[in-house]
Amino acid sequence: MIDLDEDAGRDFQGLDARERQEALADEMTGSEEDAQAAPVDEPKKKKKRKKKNAEAPKIDWSEEELAEHTRMAEALLFAAVEPLDERSLADRLPAGADIPVLIERLTADYEGRGVTLVKVEDKYRFLTAPDVAHILEKEQVTQRRLSRAALETLAIIAYHQPCTRADIEDVRGVQVSKGSLDQLLEIGWVKMRGKRKDVPGRPTLYGTTEEFLGHFSLESVQDLPGLADLKAAGLLDARLPPGFSVPTPADEEDDEFGDGDDEAEFAQDFLEEDEAEPADA
């Protein structure tokens, strides 16, 4: 039992028994709160301790350990499907590994070899050396199918050459697709042969090329199959309209056509023409 009369260093004189109990209870409660508040600074000490650990000096690795770390980094970079940064390498290597030194050693080891270590946006990867990259190139010939519109355009140009876009549209009954002409020009089977002088606007004329003749084993455009040959091959209907004939293509430049001196002008006009897609495309 607590002796309330014993002051124990406290001044309770002039207080009755009830007041002394309240004063003693307040003092004991205050002591407990002080004891609980004492360790508040503990986390700060821990934070400071962690910061000191992060600033610890680098490990002095031996040459054997550096060589082993270099092999590890080399394996990671070879196996990676994408470039690796220094942090990604550090996560896989032993703690405290000197990544900059390892990168420097690898760069020196692969200098002048078939593959080199390069840095791309703060990341590292192995790439083929530029001077031997050509041996990895592979040329492959791919077959390109001509669309039906391109084949029809090519046939009209071959038999009616030299002809304009308007001539092609008159035969086909639809507007010429720019894509069809572009494809034929790109392949090299059709070329611009000049401009028609006797027509307003001087429209561009198109004709076939030597590549076209070589591809179809023709000596000249006069060797193209005629009406009888096309019927025999089943390419023409047996019941043709009256007056139907297959035109004989012209292989020579006529005086009414412009020469090829303003070829750049032809190309510019062709690029600026706004052509609609054919109705049957």
MODELLER restraints for C-alpha pairs under 7 A, 6 or more apart:
rsr = mdl.restraints
at = mdl.atoms
rsr.add(forms.Gaussian(group=physical.xy_distance, feature=features.Distance(at['CA:4:A'], at['CA:20:A']), mean=6.63, stdev=0.5))
rsr.add(forms.Gaussian(group=physical.xy_distance, feature=features.Distance(at['CA:12:A'], at['CA:20:A']), mean=6.24, stdev=0.5))
rsr.add(forms.Gaussian(group=physical.xy_distance, feature=features.Distance(at['CA:58:A'], at['CA:96:A']), mean=6.89, stdev=0.5))
rsr.add(forms.Gaussian(group=physical.xy_distance, feature=features.Distance(at['CA:59:A'], at['CA:96:A']), mean=6.56, stdev=0.5))
rsr.add(forms.Gaussian(group=physical.xy_distance, feature=features.Distance(at['CA:69:A'], at['CA:93:A']), mean=6.98, stdev=0.5))
rsr.add(forms.Gaussian(group=physical.xy_distance, feature=features.Distance(at['CA:70:A'], at['CA:102:A']), mean=5.41, stdev=0.5))
rsr.add(forms.Gaussian(group=physical.xy_distance, feature=features.Distance(at['CA:70:A'], at['CA:106:A']), mean=6.95, stdev=0.5))
rsr.add(forms.Gaussian(group=physical.xy_distance, feature=features.Distance(at['CA:73:A'], at['CA:89:A']), mean=6.76, stdev=0.5))
rsr.add(forms.Gaussian(group=physical.xy_distance, feature=features.Distance(at['CA:77:A'], at['CA:84:A']), mean=6.99, stdev=0.5))
rsr.add(forms.Gaussian(group=physical.xy_distance, feature=features.Distance(at['CA:77:A'], at['CA:125:A']), mean=6.00, stdev=0.5))
rsr.add(forms.Gaussian(group=physical.xy_distance, feature=features.Distance(at['CA:77:A'], at['CA:126:A']), mean=6.92, stdev=0.5))
rsr.add(forms.Gaussian(group=physical.xy_distance, feature=features.Distance(at['CA:78:A'], at['CA:126:A']), mean=6.83, stdev=0.5))
rsr.add(forms.Gaussian(group=physical.xy_distance, feature=features.Distance(at['CA:83:A'], at['CA:123:A']), mean=5.41, stdev=0.5))
rsr.add(forms.Gaussian(group=physical.xy_distance, feature=features.Distance(at['CA:83:A'], at['CA:124:A']), mean=5.14, stdev=0.5))
rsr.add(forms.Gaussian(group=physical.xy_distance, feature=features.Distance(at['CA:83:A'], at['CA:125:A']), mean=4.90, stdev=0.5))
rsr.add(forms.Gaussian(group=physical.xy_distance, feature=features.Distance(at['CA:84:A'], at['CA:123:A']), mean=5.04, stdev=0.5))
rsr.add(forms.Gaussian(group=physical.xy_distance, feature=features.Distance(at['CA:84:A'], at['CA:124:A']), mean=5.30, stdev=0.5))
rsr.add(forms.Gaussian(group=physical.xy_distance, feature=features.Distance(at['CA:84:A'], at['CA:125:A']), mean=6.75, stdev=0.5))
rsr.add(forms.Gaussian(group=physical.xy_distance, feature=features.Distance(at['CA:85:A'], at['CA:122:A']), mean=6.19, stdev=0.5))
rsr.add(forms.Gaussian(group=physical.xy_distance, feature=features.Distance(at['CA:85:A'], at['CA:123:A']), mean=4.24, stdev=0.5))
rsr.add(forms.Gaussian(group=physical.xy_distance, feature=features.Distance(at['CA:85:A'], at['CA:124:A']), mean=6.13, stdev=0.5))
rsr.add(forms.Gaussian(group=physical.xy_distance, feature=features.Distance(at['CA:86:A'], at['CA:99:A']), mean=6.42, stdev=0.5))
rsr.add(forms.Gaussian(group=physical.xy_distance, feature=features.Distance(at['CA:90:A'], at['CA:97:A']), mean=6.77, stdev=0.5))
rsr.add(forms.Gaussian(group=physical.xy_distance, feature=features.Distance(at['CA:90:A'], at['CA:99:A']), mean=6.76, stdev=0.5))
rsr.add(forms.Gaussian(group=physical.xy_distance, feature=features.Distance(at['CA:107:A'], at['CA:117:A']), mean=5.52, stdev=0.5))
rsr.add(forms.Gaussian(group=physical.xy_distance, feature=features.Distance(at['CA:110:A'], at['CA:116:A']), mean=5.26, stdev=0.5))
rsr.add(forms.Gaussian(group=physical.xy_distance, feature=features.Distance(at['CA:110:A'], at['CA:117:A']), mean=6.71, stdev=0.5))
rsr.add(forms.Gaussian(group=physical.xy_distance, feature=features.Distance(at['CA:114:A'], at['CA:128:A']), mean=6.06, stdev=0.5))
rsr.add(forms.Gaussian(group=physical.xy_distance, feature=features.Distance(at['CA:114:A'], at['CA:129:A']), mean=5.38, stdev=0.5))
rsr.add(forms.Gaussian(group=physical.xy_distance, feature=features.Distance(at['CA:114:A'], at['CA:132:A']), mean=6.96, stdev=0.5))
rsr.add(forms.Gaussian(group=physical.xy_distance, feature=features.Distance(at['CA:115:A'], at['CA:126:A']), mean=6.19, stdev=0.5))
rsr.add(forms.Gaussian(group=physical.xy_distance, feature=features.Distance(at['CA:115:A'], at['CA:127:A']), mean=5.38, stdev=0.5))
rsr.add(forms.Gaussian(group=physical.xy_distance, feature=features.Distance(at['CA:115:A'], at['CA:128:A']), mean=4.38, stdev=0.5))
rsr.add(forms.Gaussian(group=physical.xy_distance, feature=features.Distance(at['CA:115:A'], at['CA:129:A']), mean=5.07, stdev=0.5))
rsr.add(forms.Gaussian(group=physical.xy_distance, feature=features.Distance(at['CA:116:A'], at['CA:126:A']), mean=5.48, stdev=0.5))
rsr.add(forms.Gaussian(group=physical.xy_distance, feature=features.Distance(at['CA:116:A'], at['CA:127:A']), mean=5.55, stdev=0.5))
rsr.add(forms.Gaussian(group=physical.xy_distance, feature=features.Distance(at['CA:116:A'], at['CA:128:A']), mean=6.36, stdev=0.5))
rsr.add(forms.Gaussian(group=physical.xy_distance, feature=features.Distance(at['CA:116:A'], at['CA:129:A']), mean=5.96, stdev=0.5))
rsr.add(forms.Gaussian(group=physical.xy_distance, feature=features.Distance(at['CA:117:A'], at['CA:124:A']), mean=6.76, stdev=0.5))
rsr.add(forms.Gaussian(group=physical.xy_distance, feature=features.Distance(at['CA:117:A'], at['CA:125:A']), mean=5.71, stdev=0.5))
rsr.add(forms.Gaussian(group=physical.xy_distance, feature=features.Distance(at['CA:117:A'], at['CA:126:A']), mean=4.56, stdev=0.5))
rsr.add(forms.Gaussian(group=physical.xy_distance, feature=features.Distance(at['CA:117:A'], at['CA:127:A']), mean=6.46, stdev=0.5))
rsr.add(forms.Gaussian(group=physical.xy_distance, feature=features.Distance(at['CA:118:A'], at['CA:124:A']), mean=5.72, stdev=0.5))
rsr.add(forms.Gaussian(group=physical.xy_distance, feature=features.Distance(at['CA:118:A'], at['CA:125:A']), mean=5.73, stdev=0.5))
rsr.add(forms.Gaussian(group=physical.xy_distance, feature=features.Distance(at['CA:118:A'], at['CA:126:A']), mean=6.22, stdev=0.5))
rsr.add(forms.Gaussian(group=physical.xy_distance, feature=features.Distance(at['CA:118:A'], at['CA:127:A']), mean=6.90, stdev=0.5))
rsr.add(forms.Gaussian(group=physical.xy_distance, feature=features.Distance(at['CA:119:A'], at['CA:125:A']), mean=6.65, stdev=0.5))
rsr.add(forms.Gaussian(group=physical.xy_distance, feature=features.Distance(at['CA:149:A'], at['CA:180:A']), mean=6.58, stdev=0.5))
rsr.add(forms.Gaussian(group=physical.xy_distance, feature=features.Distance(at['CA:149:A'], at['CA:281:A']), mean=6.89, stdev=0.5))
rsr.add(forms.Gaussian(group=physical.xy_distance, feature=features.Distance(at['CA:150:A'], at['CA:180:A']), mean=4.67, stdev=0.5))
rsr.add(forms.Gaussian(group=physical.xy_distance, feature=features.Distance(at['CA:153:A'], at['CA:168:A']), mean=6.74, stdev=0.5))
rsr.add(forms.Gaussian(group=physical.xy_distance, feature=features.Distance(at['CA:156:A'], at['CA:168:A']), mean=6.33, stdev=0.5))
rsr.add(forms.Gaussian(group=physical.xy_distance, feature=features.Distance(at['CA:157:A'], at['CA:163:A']), mean=6.37, stdev=0.5))
rsr.add(forms.Gaussian(group=physical.xy_distance, feature=features.Distance(at['CA:157:A'], at['CA:206:A']), mean=6.69, stdev=0.5))
rsr.add(forms.Gaussian(group=physical.xy_distance, feature=features.Distance(at['CA:157:A'], at['CA:207:A']), mean=5.86, stdev=0.5))
rsr.add(forms.Gaussian(group=physical.xy_distance, feature=features.Distance(at['CA:157:A'], at['CA:208:A']), mean=6.99, stdev=0.5))
rsr.add(forms.Gaussian(group=physical.xy_distance, feature=features.Distance(at['CA:158:A'], at['CA:207:A']), mean=6.60, stdev=0.5))
rsr.add(forms.Gaussian(group=physical.xy_distance, feature=features.Distance(at['CA:158:A'], at['CA:208:A']), mean=6.04, stdev=0.5))
rsr.add(forms.Gaussian(group=physical.xy_distance, feature=features.Distance(at['CA:158:A'], at['CA:249:A']), mean=6.67, stdev=0.5))
rsr.add(forms.Gaussian(group=physical.xy_distance, feature=features.Distance(at['CA:159:A'], at['CA:247:A']), mean=5.91, stdev=0.5))
rsr.add(forms.Gaussian(group=physical.xy_distance, feature=features.Distance(at['CA:159:A'], at['CA:248:A']), mean=6.22, stdev=0.5))
rsr.add(forms.Gaussian(group=physical.xy_distance, feature=features.Distance(at['CA:159:A'], at['CA:249:A']), mean=4.85, stdev=0.5))
rsr.add(forms.Gaussian(group=physical.xy_distance, feature=features.Distance(at['CA:160:A'], at['CA:247:A']), mean=6.42, stdev=0.5))
rsr.add(forms.Gaussian(group=physical.xy_distance, feature=features.Distance(at['CA:160:A'], at['CA:249:A']), mean=5.47, stdev=0.5))
rsr.add(forms.Gaussian(group=physical.xy_distance, feature=features.Distance(at['CA:161:A'], at['CA:206:A']), mean=6.52, stdev=0.5))
rsr.add(forms.Gaussian(group=physical.xy_distance, feature=features.Distance(at['CA:161:A'], at['CA:207:A']), mean=5.09, stdev=0.5))
rsr.add(forms.Gaussian(group=physical.xy_distance, feature=features.Distance(at['CA:161:A'], at['CA:249:A']), mean=5.58, stdev=0.5))
rsr.add(forms.Gaussian(group=physical.xy_distance, feature=features.Distance(at['CA:161:A'], at['CA:250:A']), mean=6.13, stdev=0.5))
rsr.add(forms.Gaussian(group=physical.xy_distance, feature=features.Distance(at['CA:162:A'], at['CA:205:A']), mean=5.57, stdev=0.5))
rsr.add(forms.Gaussian(group=physical.xy_distance, feature=features.Distance(at['CA:162:A'], at['CA:206:A']), mean=5.36, stdev=0.5))
rsr.add(forms.Gaussian(group=physical.xy_distance, feature=features.Distance(at['CA:162:A'], at['CA:207:A']), mean=5.09, stdev=0.5))
rsr.add(forms.Gaussian(group=physical.xy_distance, feature=features.Distance(at['CA:162:A'], at['CA:250:A']), mean=6.94, stdev=0.5))
rsr.add(forms.Gaussian(group=physical.xy_distance, feature=features.Distance(at['CA:163:A'], at['CA:205:A']), mean=5.04, stdev=0.5))
rsr.add(forms.Gaussian(group=physical.xy_distance, feature=features.Distance(at['CA:163:A'], at['CA:206:A']), mean=5.45, stdev=0.5))
rsr.add(forms.Gaussian(group=physical.xy_distance, feature=features.Distance(at['CA:163:A'], at['CA:207:A']), mean=7.00, stdev=0.5))
rsr.add(forms.Gaussian(group=physical.xy_distance, feature=features.Distance(at['CA:164:A'], at['CA:203:A']), mean=6.35, stdev=0.5))
rsr.add(forms.Gaussian(group=physical.xy_distance, feature=features.Distance(at['CA:164:A'], at['CA:204:A']), mean=5.79, stdev=0.5))
rsr.add(forms.Gaussian(group=physical.xy_distance, feature=features.Distance(at['CA:164:A'], at['CA:205:A']), mean=4.68, stdev=0.5))
rsr.add(forms.Gaussian(group=physical.xy_distance, feature=features.Distance(at['CA:164:A'], at['CA:206:A']), mean=6.14, stdev=0.5))
rsr.add(forms.Gaussian(group=physical.xy_distance, feature=features.Distance(at['CA:165:A'], at['CA:176:A']), mean=6.69, stdev=0.5))
rsr.add(forms.Gaussian(group=physical.xy_distance, feature=features.Distance(at['CA:169:A'], at['CA:175:A']), mean=5.33, stdev=0.5))
rsr.add(forms.Gaussian(group=physical.xy_distance, feature=features.Distance(at['CA:169:A'], at['CA:176:A']), mean=5.95, stdev=0.5))
rsr.add(forms.Gaussian(group=physical.xy_distance, feature=features.Distance(at['CA:174:A'], at['CA:278:A']), mean=5.78, stdev=0.5))
rsr.add(forms.Gaussian(group=physical.xy_distance, feature=features.Distance(at['CA:174:A'], at['CA:279:A']), mean=6.31, stdev=0.5))
rsr.add(forms.Gaussian(group=physical.xy_distance, feature=features.Distance(at['CA:175:A'], at['CA:276:A']), mean=6.64, stdev=0.5))
rsr.add(forms.Gaussian(group=physical.xy_distance, feature=features.Distance(at['CA:175:A'], at['CA:277:A']), mean=6.90, stdev=0.5))
rsr.add(forms.Gaussian(group=physical.xy_distance, feature=features.Distance(at['CA:175:A'], at['CA:278:A']), mean=5.20, stdev=0.5))
rsr.add(forms.Gaussian(group=physical.xy_distance, feature=features.Distance(at['CA:176:A'], at['CA:277:A']), mean=6.98, stdev=0.5))
rsr.add(forms.Gaussian(group=physical.xy_distance, feature=features.Distance(at['CA:176:A'], at['CA:278:A']), mean=5.97, stdev=0.5))
rsr.add(forms.Gaussian(group=physical.xy_distance, feature=features.Distance(at['CA:177:A'], at['CA:275:A']), mean=6.48, stdev=0.5))
rsr.add(forms.Gaussian(group=physical.xy_distance, feature=features.Distance(at['CA:177:A'], at['CA:276:A']), mean=6.23, stdev=0.5))
rsr.add(forms.Gaussian(group=physical.xy_distance, feature=features.Distance(at['CA:177:A'], at['CA:277:A']), mean=4.78, stdev=0.5))
rsr.add(forms.Gaussian(group=physical.xy_distance, feature=features.Distance(at['CA:177:A'], at['CA:278:A']), mean=5.38, stdev=0.5))
rsr.add(forms.Gaussian(group=physical.xy_distance, feature=features.Distance(at['CA:178:A'], at['CA:275:A']), mean=5.76, stdev=0.5))
rsr.add(forms.Gaussian(group=physical.xy_distance, feature=features.Distance(at['CA:184:A'], at['CA:190:A']), mean=5.58, stdev=0.5))
rsr.add(forms.Gaussian(group=physical.xy_distance, feature=features.Distance(at['CA:185:A'], at['CA:191:A']), mean=6.10, stdev=0.5))
rsr.add(forms.Gaussian(group=physical.xy_distance, feature=features.Distance(at['CA:188:A'], at['CA:209:A']), mean=6.88, stdev=0.5))
rsr.add(forms.Gaussian(group=physical.xy_distance, feature=features.Distance(at['CA:188:A'], at['CA:211:A']), mean=6.35, stdev=0.5))
rsr.add(forms.Gaussian(group=physical.xy_distance, feature=features.Distance(at['CA:189:A'], at['CA:208:A']), mean=5.58, stdev=0.5))
rsr.add(forms.Gaussian(group=physical.xy_distance, feature=features.Distance(at['CA:189:A'], at['CA:209:A']), mean=5.28, stdev=0.5))
rsr.add(forms.Gaussian(group=physical.xy_distance, feature=features.Distance(at['CA:189:A'], at['CA:211:A']), mean=5.73, stdev=0.5))
rsr.add(forms.Gaussian(group=physical.xy_distance, feature=features.Distance(at['CA:189:A'], at['CA:212:A']), mean=4.55, stdev=0.5))
rsr.add(forms.Gaussian(group=physical.xy_distance, feature=features.Distance(at['CA:190:A'], at['CA:206:A']), mean=6.68, stdev=0.5))
rsr.add(forms.Gaussian(group=physical.xy_distance, feature=features.Distance(at['CA:190:A'], at['CA:207:A']), mean=5.58, stdev=0.5))
rsr.add(forms.Gaussian(group=physical.xy_distance, feature=features.Distance(at['CA:190:A'], at['CA:208:A']), mean=4.43, stdev=0.5))
rsr.add(forms.Gaussian(group=physical.xy_distance, feature=features.Distance(at['CA:190:A'], at['CA:209:A']), mean=5.62, stdev=0.5))
rsr.add(forms.Gaussian(group=physical.xy_distance, feature=features.Distance(at['CA:191:A'], at['CA:206:A']), mean=5.73, stdev=0.5))
rsr.add(forms.Gaussian(group=physical.xy_distance, feature=features.Distance(at['CA:191:A'], at['CA:207:A']), mean=5.59, stdev=0.5))
rsr.add(forms.Gaussian(group=physical.xy_distance, feature=features.Distance(at['CA:191:A'], at['CA:208:A']), mean=6.04, stdev=0.5))
rsr.add(forms.Gaussian(group=physical.xy_distance, feature=features.Distance(at['CA:191:A'], at['CA:209:A']), mean=6.29, stdev=0.5))
rsr.add(forms.Gaussian(group=physical.xy_distance, feature=features.Distance(at['CA:192:A'], at['CA:204:A']), mean=6.86, stdev=0.5))
rsr.add(forms.Gaussian(group=physical.xy_distance, feature=features.Distance(at['CA:192:A'], at['CA:205:A']), mean=5.79, stdev=0.5))
rsr.add(forms.Gaussian(group=physical.xy_distance, feature=features.Distance(at['CA:192:A'], at['CA:206:A']), mean=4.67, stdev=0.5))
rsr.add(forms.Gaussian(group=physical.xy_distance, feature=features.Distance(at['CA:192:A'], at['CA:207:A']), mean=6.41, stdev=0.5))
rsr.add(forms.Gaussian(group=physical.xy_distance, feature=features.Distance(at['CA:193:A'], at['CA:205:A']), mean=5.42, stdev=0.5))
rsr.add(forms.Gaussian(group=physical.xy_distance, feature=features.Distance(at['CA:193:A'], at['CA:206:A']), mean=5.45, stdev=0.5))
rsr.add(forms.Gaussian(group=physical.xy_distance, feature=features.Distance(at['CA:193:A'], at['CA:207:A']), mean=6.11, stdev=0.5))
rsr.add(forms.Gaussian(group=physical.xy_distance, feature=features.Distance(at['CA:193:A'], at['CA:260:A']), mean=6.80, stdev=0.5))
rsr.add(forms.Gaussian(group=physical.xy_distance, feature=features.Distance(at['CA:194:A'], at['CA:204:A']), mean=5.97, stdev=0.5))
rsr.add(forms.Gaussian(group=physical.xy_distance, feature=features.Distance(at['CA:194:A'], at['CA:205:A']), mean=5.42, stdev=0.5))
rsr.add(forms.Gaussian(group=physical.xy_distance, feature=features.Distance(at['CA:194:A'], at['CA:257:A']), mean=5.92, stdev=0.5))
rsr.add(forms.Gaussian(group=physical.xy_distance, feature=features.Distance(at['CA:194:A'], at['CA:258:A']), mean=4.83, stdev=0.5))
rsr.add(forms.Gaussian(group=physical.xy_distance, feature=features.Distance(at['CA:194:A'], at['CA:259:A']), mean=5.54, stdev=0.5))
rsr.add(forms.Gaussian(group=physical.xy_distance, feature=features.Distance(at['CA:194:A'], at['CA:260:A']), mean=5.74, stdev=0.5))
rsr.add(forms.Gaussian(group=physical.xy_distance, feature=features.Distance(at['CA:195:A'], at['CA:202:A']), mean=5.43, stdev=0.5))
rsr.add(forms.Gaussian(group=physical.xy_distance, feature=features.Distance(at['CA:195:A'], at['CA:203:A']), mean=5.54, stdev=0.5))
rsr.add(forms.Gaussian(group=physical.xy_distance, feature=features.Distance(at['CA:195:A'], at['CA:204:A']), mean=4.53, stdev=0.5))
rsr.add(forms.Gaussian(group=physical.xy_distance, feature=features.Distance(at['CA:195:A'], at['CA:205:A']), mean=5.44, stdev=0.5))
rsr.add(forms.Gaussian(group=physical.xy_distance, feature=features.Distance(at['CA:195:A'], at['CA:257:A']), mean=5.52, stdev=0.5))
rsr.add(forms.Gaussian(group=physical.xy_distance, feature=features.Distance(at['CA:195:A'], at['CA:258:A']), mean=4.93, stdev=0.5))
rsr.add(forms.Gaussian(group=physical.xy_distance, feature=features.Distance(at['CA:196:A'], at['CA:202:A']), mean=5.06, stdev=0.5))
rsr.add(forms.Gaussian(group=physical.xy_distance, feature=features.Distance(at['CA:196:A'], at['CA:203:A']), mean=5.81, stdev=0.5))
rsr.add(forms.Gaussian(group=physical.xy_distance, feature=features.Distance(at['CA:196:A'], at['CA:204:A']), mean=6.60, stdev=0.5))
rsr.add(forms.Gaussian(group=physical.xy_distance, feature=features.Distance(at['CA:196:A'], at['CA:205:A']), mean=6.65, stdev=0.5))
rsr.add(forms.Gaussian(group=physical.xy_distance, feature=features.Distance(at['CA:196:A'], at['CA:256:A']), mean=6.43, stdev=0.5))
rsr.add(forms.Gaussian(group=physical.xy_distance, feature=features.Distance(at['CA:196:A'], at['CA:257:A']), mean=4.89, stdev=0.5))
rsr.add(forms.Gaussian(group=physical.xy_distance, feature=features.Distance(at['CA:196:A'], at['CA:258:A']), mean=6.36, stdev=0.5))
rsr.add(forms.Gaussian(group=physical.xy_distance, feature=features.Distance(at['CA:197:A'], at['CA:256:A']), mean=5.83, stdev=0.5))
rsr.add(forms.Gaussian(group=physical.xy_distance, feature=features.Distance(at['CA:197:A'], at['CA:257:A']), mean=5.90, stdev=0.5))
rsr.add(forms.Gaussian(group=physical.xy_distance, feature=features.Distance(at['CA:197:A'], at['CA:258:A']), mean=6.56, stdev=0.5))
rsr.add(forms.Gaussian(group=physical.xy_distance, feature=features.Distance(at['CA:198:A'], at['CA:256:A']), mean=6.94, stdev=0.5))
rsr.add(forms.Gaussian(group=physical.xy_distance, feature=features.Distance(at['CA:204:A'], at['CA:266:A']), mean=6.77, stdev=0.5))
rsr.add(forms.Gaussian(group=physical.xy_distance, feature=features.Distance(at['CA:213:A'], at['CA:219:A']), mean=6.47, stdev=0.5))
rsr.add(forms.Gaussian(group=physical.xy_distance, feature=features.Distance(at['CA:213:A'], at['CA:220:A']), mean=6.59, stdev=0.5))
rsr.add(forms.Gaussian(group=physical.xy_distance, feature=features.Distance(at['CA:221:A'], at['CA:249:A']), mean=6.32, stdev=0.5))
rsr.add(forms.Gaussian(group=physical.xy_distance, feature=features.Distance(at['CA:221:A'], at['CA:251:A']), mean=6.40, stdev=0.5))
rsr.add(forms.Gaussian(group=physical.xy_distance, feature=features.Distance(at['CA:222:A'], at['CA:248:A']), mean=6.88, stdev=0.5))
rsr.add(forms.Gaussian(group=physical.xy_distance, feature=features.Distance(at['CA:222:A'], at['CA:249:A']), mean=6.48, stdev=0.5))
rsr.add(forms.Gaussian(group=physical.xy_distance, feature=features.Distance(at['CA:226:A'], at['CA:246:A']), mean=6.44, stdev=0.5))
rsr.add(forms.Gaussian(group=physical.xy_distance, feature=features.Distance(at['CA:227:A'], at['CA:245:A']), mean=6.90, stdev=0.5))
rsr.add(forms.Gaussian(group=physical.xy_distance, feature=features.Distance(at['CA:227:A'], at['CA:246:A']), mean=5.78, stdev=0.5))
rsr.add(forms.Gaussian(group=physical.xy_distance, feature=features.Distance(at['CA:230:A'], at['CA:236:A']), mean=5.93, stdev=0.5))
rsr.add(forms.Gaussian(group=physical.xy_distance, feature=features.Distance(at['CA:231:A'], at['CA:238:A']), mean=6.92, stdev=0.5))
